[in-house]
Amino acid sequence: MNITFRWYGRGNDSVQLEQIKQIPGTKGIVWALHQKPAGEVWTKEEIGSEIDYIKSFGFHADVVESVNVHESIKLGNEERDQYIENYKETIRNLGEAGVKVICYNFMPIFDWTRTSLYHPLPDGSTALFFEKEKIESLEPAELIETVSSASDLTLPGWEPEKMARIQELFEAYEGMDEEQLWQNLTYFLEAILPTAEASGIQMAIHPDDPPWSIFGLPRIMTGEKSWERLISISDSPSNGITFCTGSMGANPQNNMVDLASKYAKHSPFAHLRNVKIFDNGDFIETSHYTQDGSIDLNGVVRELSNQNYTGYARPDHGRHIWNEQCRPGYGLYDRALGIMYLLGLWDAHQTK
């Protein structure tokens, strides 16, 4: 298991690489060119500058999260082919720079959804929270205001230029169902996978977060049947998944230990975190500690260990603890604790 840490770039993160370097066992930085709008080509110069900086601290830069998919590709409209060509050029440029994995998602409009970004936990920390009843009564504009006002730092999937077009985007998705979205994903993958394979890059699709429909928009990466269908699209070694315990595990019907046993071999990248699920459909993100949430993270790591998993993994969203001022879910302290817990579990299972 190759432990990594997500970082949002120079001038765009409260966490510095000097600090991440002090977390034992952390080998790589998961990065992206977050200033680049979806659909634009990432140039060799931009990529090289970021990778050189990351490597200067002794980290690898093998994993990119994310190269965002333009809405035209998800919609399947007349502009998609040009954006797919741009995506292929970015893949080639990243492969030439030594990148091994690209995490991406295929969620219409919203990348992830929460109703509160600093919800209190009993121990005094705060965390990302999803309130099912509230989301069912909210207008999208209200949710955008909640998320956008939560941080001065960029929030992936909630880019201002996209949010400014929210009404237009909702109109464009009117009438689209899951089958149409699957067809558009298939078209995209059939176009890019030969390029990814030739570039030595594995594409790793992220589950929908949460794994069910929001505001009537179709969502398709929601459970085991989704992963089975994805794999059936192409047997290319570049067609993979991001094994995210928190996103997929927010639905209690998705047993993450069972899914790890079946799909770890299809996953070059894993997001390992915990959530506490409530009977009414709400959930809150907790510490990584297995007993604090509803995900058997110990069992997941045990299964990865049994398979001698050599893919990349990172602690996912953390709590906000010890008065840290940070991007919601992406502080230093709780994710560092998460790494130490994951490494402890890994070592314990490796020695059995």
N, C-alpha and C positions, 0 to 999 in steps of 0.2 A: 504494500500500500504506500503510494507516493504522496506524502502529505503536502498540501498547498494552502495558500491563504489568499482570499480575494482582496484586491487592492484597486482603487479607482483612479490612480494616477497622480502625477505631480500637480499640486495646487487644487486637487479635487478630492482629498481624503484627509480626515482628521488623524489617520494612522500613517506613520512614516515607515519606510523600509528598514531604517535603523532599529526600530522597535520590533518589527516582525522577525528580524534576524535573531533576536534574543529568545524566541519561542523554540525550545528544543524540538528537533526532528522535522522542522519545516524546510522543505527542499525547494519549493517553487512558488511563484506568484501567478495567480490567475488574474488576467488583465484584459483590457480592451481599450480601444480609442473612443472613449465615451463622448468626446466632443463631435464625433462624426455622425451626421444624421443617417438614419437608415436609408440604404440605397446607394450611398456614395462609395466609391472605390477607396480602399485603404491603400495608400501609396507605399512603395518600398521604403522611401525615406522616412515616413512617419512611423512605420512599423520598426525599422532599424533603430531609430532614436529611442523608442520606448524599450525595446528589448535590450539594447546596450546599457541603458540605465538600470534596468532590473538585474541584469547579469553582473553589473559592477558591485552589487551587494552579495554576490555569491549564490544567487538563486537561478533556477532555470525559468524559462518563460514558455513552457510547452503548451499551456492551456489558455485559450482565449474564451472569455465569457462576457459579452456575446457579440457575434456579428449579427445584428438585428435584421430580420427579414422585413422588407418593405411591405406595407399594407396592400399594394397592388398585386404582389405575388399571392398573398393570402386570399385576396378577392378574386384573383384570376382574371383581371381585366386586360385591356389591350396594351397596357404599359408594362406588363409583367416580364416580357422577354428581355427588354432592355435592362431591367433591374436584376434579372437572373444573370445576364452577361456581366454586369458589374460585380455581382456576388462571386461569380466564378473567377474574375480577375483578382478579387481580394483573397480568395482561397489560394490561388497560385502564388500571390505575393507572400502570404503567410507561410505556405509550405516552403518556399525558397528561403525564408528566414529561420526555418527549423521548427515551426509550430507543429504539434502533433494532434491536438484535439480542438475542435470548435464546438462549443456549447451554443445552442440556439433554441428558440421556441416558435410555436406556430399559433399563438393565442391572438384572436382578433382584438385589436385596440389596446386592451389592458394587459400588461405583462404579469402583474400580480395584484391581488386585491385584499386590502385590510380596511376595517372601519376605524381603528385607532392604532396609532403608531407608538404610543407611550402609555399603554394600559398597565395599571399597577398590579403587581403580583404580591402575594402575602408576605414575602420576605423584604419588601420595600423596593425591589428593582422594578423596572418597567419593560414591556415587550410588545411586539406586534400582536394585534388581536383582531379576530374576525367575529362579528356579531351577526348571525344569520338573519334574525328578524329585522335588524336595522338595515341591512343591505337590501332586503326585499322592499323596503319603503323609501329608500333613498333615490333621488335623481342622480344621474351620472355627474352633473355639474357640482352637486354637493360633495360627492366623494372626491372629485378632482380638487376642490378647495381644501378639503381635509388633508389630503396627501401633499399637495403643493406647498401648503403653509407650514409643513412639519419640519422642513430643513432648508437651509440655504444651499446645500450641496445637491448635485444632480441625483435623481432617483430613477434608476433604469426602468424603462417602460412607461415612464410618466414625463417624457420630454415635453417642454413647453410648446415646441412647434407642432407636436402631434396633438396635444390637448387643446390647442387653439382651433383645431379642425374637428372637434369632437362631434358636432352636429352633422357635419358632412360625412364623417366616417360611419356614424350610426345609420344614416340614410343609405350609404353604399352597401351595408351589410343586411339591409332589410330583405327578408325572404330567403336568406342563405341558411341552409341546414347543414347538419354534420356531414352528410354524404358529399355535398358539394365542397366542403372544406377539406375532406379527405382527398377528393379528386385533385384539388389544387396543391395539396402537400405532395401527392404522388407525382404530379407534373414537375414540381420544384425538385424533388429528389432525383427523378430520372434524368433531369437536366444537369444537376451539379455533381452527382456521385462519381461519374467517370473522372471529372476534374479533381475531386477530393482524393480519389484513389491514386491518380497519377501524381498528386502532390504529397502523398504520404500522410494525409490528414484523415482522422476519423471525425465524422459529424455525430454529435451526441444531442439528441432532442430532449428538451426539458419537459417534465410533466406540467400540465396546466395547474395554476396555483390560485385558488383551490381547484380541485379536479371535478368541477361541475360548472354548469352554465351560470353566467353573471349577466344581468340586464338583458336576458334573452339572446345573448350572443352564443353561437355554437362553440363548443369546446370538445376536443377529440382525444387528447392525451390524458385519460382519466382513470385507467385501470389496466388489468392484465390483457383484456381483449384488445386494448389500444396498442400495447406493445407487440402482441402477436401480429396484428395487422401491419404495423410498421415494418416488422422484420420480413413479412411476406412481400412487401413492395420490392425489395431487392436483397439479394444475398451478398452484396458487396461488403467487404470488411470495413468499408467507410460508413456504413449505415448502422448507427448505434444509438444508445440512449444515455441520458444523464440519470443516474439512479438517485433520485432525491427522496429521502425518507420523509421529510417534512411536508412536501407538496403532495405527493401521492398518498402519504400516510394520513393526511387530514380527513380522508374518507376511511372510517374504521373497517369498511369491507375489504380494503386493500391490506392484506397481511404482509408487512414488509420483509419479514424473515423468509416466508415462503417465496416471495417475489425475488429476494436476493438469491435464493437457491437456484431459481430458474433463469434469471436474467443478468446476473453479475457478469457472465461471459460475453454479454452483448453491450456491456457498459464500460467504456474507457474512462469514465469520470463519475464520481459519486459525491453527492451533497449529503452530509450526515448531520442531522439535527433532530430535535424532539419537539413534539407539540402535545398539549393537554387538550383532549377532545371532550366536550360536554354533551349531555344527552339531548340538548335542544339544538345541536348543530353548530354551536359556537366552538371556537378553538383559540388557544393562546400559545405562543411559543415560549418554551421553558428553557432551563439549562439543558445541556446535553445529557446529564445524568439520567440513566434509564428510569429510575424510580420517580423522577419528577414529572414524567409525561406519559403519554399513551403508546408511544412507539417502543418496541423492544429493541433498543439500540444495541444492547449487549448481544442479543441474538443475531442482529444483522452483522455486527462485526465478527461474531463467531463464524457465521456462514462465509463471510468474505475470507476469513483466515483459513477455513477448511478448504477453500478453493485456491488458496495461495494467490489472492487477488493482487495483481501488480499494477492496476490502474491508478489514476490520480484521484485523490479524495481531499475534500476540504470540510472544515466545520462550517455549517451554514449559519443562518441568522442567530445572533446572540442577544441576550438581554442587555439592557443598559444598567450597569452596576457601578458602584463607587463614584457616583456623580460624574461619570464620563460624559462629555459633550461630543456627540458623534452622529454620523448618518444613521437613521433608524435601522436597527438590526445589524449594523456593521461597525461596532466599536472594536477596540483592541482587547479589552480585558476578558469578556465572557467567551469570545472566540478562542483566545489563548487557553483559557481553562478547558474549553471544548477539545482542543487539540491534545492536551495532556490526558484527558479522559479517554479519548479515542485511542491514543497510543498505549495507554495502560491496558485497555481491553485487548488490543491487538497483541501486545506482548504476552499477556496472560494466556490467550488462546494459542499463540504460537508455541508456547513452552509445554502445552499439555500433551 
